[in-house]
Amino acid sequence: MLKFYLMPFVRSVLAASVIMLFSPTIVSADQSEAMKAIDTFDKTMLSIFRRGQDVLTAQTRPVMVIARDVTVMTKDGEVTFPRDAPNYLIFKSTSHVLLGIIGAVTPWPDEDTENARWKEDFENIAKAIDTLLNSVGHLDLPEDTKSRQRQMLETARAFTLDAVNRGTLTSEEVSKVINDMRPAWAANMRDAARAELGALHKAVSDARAAVSQDVWDNMYVVHHGGSNVTGVNVVELYLERVMPQKVAAGQVMFAENAHGNQAMADFVGYERMQRHVGAWAFGDPARMEVDLLGYEAGAILDEMIPSSPPLE
């Protein structure tokens, strides 16, 4: 009799188990189909959006692209104005011996490693310096400037060879040689900046003189560089000085890590499209310069992760 009364109970438990076992699968399948629909919808909307952006980009002319040279791109074609600054390359490149040394010791070598990478790199730096020293005398520079290059390079050469011969290296030694070279490479940076600005000003001035006032008024200007130079940028400082009205009007743009005239011109179209989104959706063309979720994130983070009170 006990068995007879237990059977309905067992059957109900088994039935509930079957429902629990298969219900999540059914829900998951429905969710999966819904997410596919979401993905398809998203791709369709973005495809339409990007098509509009592409059309806007194609219509964004004239554009002045400041890269290796200065190029004016109009609906009728392109005209390039050379930005020749050989001295800029000289001063900047010779000073890159500093980067070679830093690169050789980064990450800092394990003191217990017999065949440390820095030794091979230091040997290569010394060889490269030997080759360059043979050519320094032929550079079209004043004698005192050529002497500065020799002094900096010879200091680096002596340091790298001595470290390799000893087979040991300390961070204090690296800091000392950098400080010893500092006056020379700092002077090089000043001379490089002067050479770059002189060449840039001539190219931009020539480009401006070659177009009408109407073309100039409608022209966007785009320059580029790495993300690490967005704070203080030589070209940006120059443009702020020579075309403050364009800077204030948003006609000067920084294409971070974009390379090539077309990619930089495309960036201008992308940036203009973002301004359209900001204006239409928020009444503020600059709104998209802030993460779309940015303004809401602060309050949500306060709820999720309360800040600790200050120690004092």
C-alpha positions as CSV (number, residue, x, y, z in Angstrom):
1,M,0.0,0.0,0.0
2,L,2.9,2.3,0.8
3,K,4.2,1.8,-2.7
4,F,0.8,2.5,-4.2
5,Y,0.6,5.9,-2.5
6,L,4.2,6.8,-3.3
7,M,3.8,6.3,-7.1
8,P,1.7,9.4,-7.8
9,F,4.2,11.4,-5.8
10,V,7.1,10.0,-7.8
11,R,5.3,10.6,-11.0
12,S,4.7,14.2,-10.1
13,V,8.4,14.7,-9.1
14,L,9.6,13.2,-12.4
15,A,7.2,15.3,-14.4
16,A,8.5,18.5,-12.6
17,S,12.0,17.4,-13.3
18,V,11.3,16.9,-16.9
19,I,9.8,20.4,-17.1
20,M,12.8,21.9,-15.2
21,L,15.2,20.1,-17.5
22,F,13.7,21.1,-20.8
23,S,12.2,24.6,-20.1
24,P,15.5,26.4,-19.9
25,T,16.5,24.9,-23.3
26,I,13.2,26.1,-24.8
27,V,13.8,29.6,-23.4
28,S,17.4,29.6,-24.5
29,A,16.4,28.7,-28.0
30,D,13.9,31.5,-28.1
31,Q,16.5,33.9,-26.7
32,S,19.0,32.7,-29.3
33,E,16.6,33.5,-32.1
34,A,15.8,36.8,-30.6
35,M,19.5,37.7,-30.4
36,K,20.0,36.8,-34.0
37,A,17.2,39.2,-34.9
38,I,18.9,41.8,-32.8
39,D,22.2,41.3,-34.5
40,T,20.6,41.4,-38.0
41,F,18.8,44.6,-37.1
42,D,22.0,46.2,-35.7
43,K,23.9,45.4,-38.9
44,T,21.1,46.8,-41.1
45,M,21.0,50.0,-39.2
46,L,24.8,50.4,-39.1
47,S,25.0,49.6,-42.8
48,I,22.6,52.4,-43.7
49,F,24.4,54.7,-41.3
50,R,27.8,54.0,-42.8
51,R,26.4,54.4,-46.4
52,G,25.3,57.9,-45.4
53,Q,28.7,58.5,-43.9
54,D,30.5,57.4,-47.0
55,V,28.4,59.8,-49.1
56,L,29.2,62.6,-46.7
57,T,32.9,61.7,-46.8
58,A,33.0,61.7,-50.6
59,Q,31.4,65.2,-50.6
60,T,33.8,66.6,-47.9
61,R,36.0,68.7,-50.1
62,P,38.2,70.7,-50.1
63,V,40.5,69.1,-47.5
64,M,44.0,70.0,-46.6
65,V,45.9,67.0,-45.4
66,I,49.1,67.7,-43.4
67,A,51.2,64.5,-43.3
68,R,54.7,64.1,-44.8
69,D,53.7,66.8,-47.2
70,V,50.8,69.2,-47.4
71,T,48.1,68.1,-49.9
72,V,45.0,70.0,-51.0
73,M,42.3,67.6,-52.1
74,T,39.4,69.2,-54.0
75,K,36.6,67.7,-56.3
76,D,39.0,68.4,-59.2
77,G,41.9,66.5,-57.9
78,E,45.0,66.8,-55.6
79,V,47.9,69.2,-55.4
80,T,50.9,68.5,-53.1
81,F,53.2,71.1,-51.6
82,P,56.5,69.6,-50.4
83,R,57.3,69.8,-46.8
84,D,61.1,69.5,-47.1
85,A,63.0,69.6,-43.8
86,P,66.2,67.4,-44.1
87,N,67.6,69.0,-41.0
88,Y,64.5,67.8,-39.0
89,L,65.3,64.2,-40.0
90,I,69.0,64.7,-39.1
91,F,68.4,66.1,-35.6
92,K,65.5,63.7,-34.8
93,S,67.1,60.6,-36.1
94,T,70.5,61.0,-34.4
95,S,68.7,61.6,-31.2
96,H,66.9,58.3,-31.6
97,V,70.1,56.7,-30.1
98,L,68.3,57.4,-26.8
99,L,65.3,55.3,-27.9
100,G,67.7,52.5,-28.9
101,I,69.2,52.3,-25.5
102,I,65.9,52.4,-23.7
103,G,64.5,49.8,-26.0
104,A,67.5,47.5,-25.3
105,V,67.0,47.6,-21.6
106,T,63.2,47.3,-21.7
107,P,61.9,45.1,-20.1
108,W,64.7,45.4,-17.6
109,P,67.0,42.3,-18.1
110,D,67.2,39.5,-15.6
111,E,70.5,39.8,-13.9
112,D,71.0,36.0,-13.8
113,T,70.6,35.6,-17.6
114,E,74.0,35.0,-19.2
115,N,73.0,35.8,-22.7
116,A,70.8,38.8,-22.1
117,R,69.2,40.5,-25.1
118,W,70.6,43.9,-24.1
119,K,74.1,42.8,-24.9
120,E,73.3,42.0,-28.5
121,D,71.3,45.2,-28.8
122,F,74.1,47.2,-27.4
123,E,76.6,45.7,-29.8
124,N,74.2,46.6,-32.7
125,I,73.9,50.1,-31.4
126,A,77.7,50.5,-31.3
127,K,78.0,49.2,-34.8
128,A,75.3,51.5,-36.1
129,I,77.0,54.5,-34.4
130,D,80.3,53.6,-36.0
131,T,78.6,53.6,-39.5
132,L,76.9,56.9,-38.8
133,L,80.0,58.6,-37.4
134,N,81.7,58.1,-40.7
135,S,79.0,60.1,-42.4
136,V,78.4,62.9,-39.9
137,G,81.2,65.0,-41.4
138,H,79.4,65.1,-44.8
139,L,76.2,66.6,-43.3
140,D,75.3,70.1,-44.5
141,L,75.5,71.5,-41.0
142,P,77.6,74.0,-39.1
143,E,80.8,72.5,-37.6
144,D,79.6,73.1,-34.0
145,T,76.3,71.3,-34.8
146,K,78.2,68.3,-36.3
147,S,80.4,68.3,-33.3
148,R,77.3,68.0,-31.1
149,Q,76.2,64.9,-33.0
150,R,79.6,63.3,-32.7
151,Q,79.7,64.0,-28.9
152,M,76.3,62.5,-28.3
153,L,77.0,59.4,-30.4
154,E,80.4,58.8,-29.0
155,T,79.1,59.0,-25.5
156,A,76.5,56.4,-26.3
157,R,79.1,54.2,-28.1
158,A,81.5,54.2,-25.2
159,F,78.7,53.4,-22.8
160,T,77.3,50.5,-24.8
161,L,80.7,48.9,-25.5
162,D,81.8,49.2,-21.9
163,A,78.7,47.6,-20.6
164,V,79.0,44.7,-23.1
165,N,82.7,44.2,-22.2
166,R,81.9,44.1,-18.5
167,G,78.8,42.0,-19.0
168,T,76.9,43.9,-16.3
169,L,74.4,46.7,-16.3
170,T,72.7,48.8,-13.7
171,S,69.8,51.2,-14.0
172,E,72.0,53.9,-12.5
173,E,74.4,53.6,-15.4
174,V,71.6,53.9,-17.9
175,S,70.3,57.0,-16.2
176,K,73.8,58.5,-16.1
177,V,74.4,58.1,-19.8
178,I,71.0,59.6,-20.6
179,N,71.8,62.6,-18.5
180,D,75.2,62.9,-20.1
181,M,73.6,63.0,-23.5
182,R,70.7,65.2,-22.5
183,P,72.2,68.6,-23.5
184,A,72.9,67.3,-27.0
185,W,69.6,65.7,-27.7
186,A,67.7,68.5,-26.1
187,A,69.4,70.9,-28.4
188,N,68.6,68.6,-31.3
189,M,64.9,68.7,-30.4
190,R,64.9,72.5,-30.5
191,D,66.6,72.5,-33.9
192,A,64.3,69.8,-35.2
193,A,61.2,71.8,-34.1
194,R,62.6,74.9,-35.8
195,A,63.2,73.0,-39.0
196,E,59.8,71.3,-38.9
197,L,57.9,74.5,-38.3
198,G,59.8,76.4,-41.1
199,A,59.1,73.7,-43.6
200,L,55.5,73.4,-42.5
201,H,54.8,77.1,-42.6
202,K,56.2,77.4,-46.2
203,A,54.1,74.4,-47.4
204,V,50.9,75.6,-45.8
205,S,51.5,79.2,-47.0
206,D,52.1,78.0,-50.6
207,A,48.9,75.9,-50.4
208,R,46.9,78.8,-49.1
209,A,48.1,81.1,-51.8
210,A,47.1,78.5,-54.5
211,V,43.4,78.5,-53.7
212,S,40.6,81.1,-53.8
213,Q,39.1,82.7,-50.7
214,D,35.9,80.7,-51.1
215,V,37.8,77.4,-51.3
216,W,39.9,78.3,-48.3
217,D,36.8,79.3,-46.2
218,N,35.2,75.9,-46.9
219,M,38.4,73.9,-46.4
220,Y,38.8,71.3,-43.6
221,V,42.4,70.8,-42.3
222,V,43.4,67.4,-40.9
223,H,46.7,66.3,-39.5
224,H,47.8,63.2,-37.7
225,G,50.0,61.6,-35.1
226,G,50.1,59.0,-32.4
227,S,47.8,59.0,-29.4
228,N,50.7,59.9,-27.2
229,V,51.0,63.3,-28.8
230,T,47.5,64.6,-28.5
231,G,48.3,66.8,-25.6
232,V,51.0,69.1,-27.0
233,N,51.5,68.6,-30.8
234,V,53.8,70.8,-32.9
235,V,51.4,70.9,-35.9
236,E,48.4,71.6,-33.6
237,L,50.3,74.5,-32.0
238,Y,51.2,75.9,-35.4
239,L,47.6,75.6,-36.7
240,E,46.2,77.3,-33.6
241,R,48.5,80.2,-34.4
242,V,48.0,80.6,-38.2
243,M,44.3,79.6,-38.5
244,P,42.6,80.2,-35.2
245,Q,39.2,80.8,-36.9
246,K,39.3,77.4,-38.4
247,V,40.2,75.8,-35.1
248,A,37.4,77.6,-33.4
249,A,34.9,76.5,-36.2
250,G,35.9,72.9,-35.9
251,Q,37.5,72.8,-39.3
252,V,40.9,71.6,-37.9
253,M,40.9,67.9,-37.0
254,F,43.4,65.4,-35.5
255,A,43.3,62.0,-37.2
256,E,44.9,59.8,-34.6
257,N,47.0,57.0,-36.0
258,A,45.6,57.5,-39.5
259,H,48.1,57.2,-42.3
260,G,47.8,58.2,-46.0
261,N,46.0,61.0,-47.6
262,Q,42.8,59.1,-48.3
263,A,42.6,57.7,-44.8
264,M,43.0,61.1,-43.3
265,A,40.5,62.7,-45.6
266,D,38.1,59.8,-44.7
267,F,38.5,60.7,-41.1
268,V,37.2,64.2,-41.8
269,G,34.0,62.6,-43.2
270,Y,33.7,60.3,-40.1
271,E,34.2,63.2,-37.8
272,R,31.5,65.3,-39.6
273,M,29.1,62.4,-39.4
274,Q,29.6,62.1,-35.6
275,R,28.8,65.8,-35.4
276,H,25.6,65.2,-37.3
277,V,24.6,62.5,-34.8
278,G,25.3,64.8,-31.9
279,A,23.3,67.6,-33.4
280,W,20.3,65.6,-34.4
281,A,20.1,63.4,-31.3
282,F,21.2,65.8,-28.6
283,G,21.2,69.2,-30.0
284,D,25.0,69.4,-29.4
285,P,27.4,68.7,-32.3
286,A,30.2,68.0,-29.8
287,R,28.2,65.4,-27.8
288,M,29.7,62.4,-29.4
289,E,33.2,63.4,-28.2
290,V,32.0,61.9,-24.9
291,D,31.2,58.2,-24.7
292,L,27.6,57.8,-25.4
293,L,27.1,56.1,-22.0
294,G,29.6,58.4,-20.3
295,Y,27.2,60.8,-18.6
296,E,25.2,57.9,-17.1
297,A,28.1,55.8,-16.1
298,G,29.1,57.9,-13.1
299,A,25.8,57.4,-11.2
300,I,25.7,53.7,-12.1
301,L,29.3,53.2,-10.9
302,D,28.3,54.9,-7.6
303,E,25.7,52.3,-7.2
304,M,27.8,49.4,-8.3
305,I,31.1,50.3,-6.6
306,P,30.8,52.8,-3.7
307,S,33.9,55.0,-3.3
308,S,35.9,54.6,-0.1
309,P,36.0,57.7,2.2
310,P,39.3,59.6,2.1
311,L,41.9,58.7,4.7
312,E,42.0,62.2,6.0
